[in-house]
Amino acid sequence: MLEIFKTNIEDTSDARMIIDHLHRSFPGNSIHIDLHDCDKILRVQGEHFPVDQIIAHVKASGFDCTVLEN
């Protein structure tokens, strides 16, 4: 399963904090934030992760996060 999210994460340290938090909450998944992309893409890939909880975790950290539609 692969899900791609649009965020407003701008800073490398914020990206690392979000990635660390998501890895602790959803271990075993591949998580990456592309700060060079205009949509500040968050990619989550793995066997199982609840999309709504990924969004909730990012928003709880003070950032926008929505599923990027094709």
N, C-alpha and C positions, 0 to 999 in steps of 0.2 A: 504494500500500500504506500502510495506517495501522495502527499498533500502539499500544496504551495499556497502560502499566505502573503498578503501585502501588509507591510508594517510601516511605521514611521521611525524605526530605530536608526539613529544617525551615528552614534558613537561606538567605537570598538569596545570600550569597557562595558557599555550597556549591552552590547551584543553578547559578550562573553558571560555577563551575569545572567542574561535570559537563557542562553544555551546551557549553562551549568544548572540553572533551576529546572529547566525542562528535562535534562538528562537525569537528574535526581528523581523527578516525578514520573518520568516515562523511560526507565532504563531499557537498554537494548535497541533503541531507535537511533537512526542517524539524523542529526539535527545540524543545520547550517544556515547562517544568515549572510546574504550577499549584500553588503553595504554599498557596493559599486553599482548595483542595479537601481534604476530610478524608482522602483517600487519597494526597495529594501526588502527583498524576498527572503522569507523564512521557509526552508524546505524541511519537511519531516518525513522520513521514510522508515518503515518497519512493519512488523507483523500486525501490531494492534496499538492504536492510540486514539482516544476520543477527541475528535476535532473540536468540539465545543469546549473541552477542558484545556486544550492547547490555547485557544483564543482567550479563555478566561484567565489563564496564568499570565499571558502576555499583557492583557489589559490590567490585571491586578498590579503589574509592575509599572503601570502608568503610560503604556504605549497602545497605539491603535493596532488592531490585527483583524483582518478579514480574509476569508478564502478568496483566492484569486481565481476568477472565473475565466474560462477559455473564450 
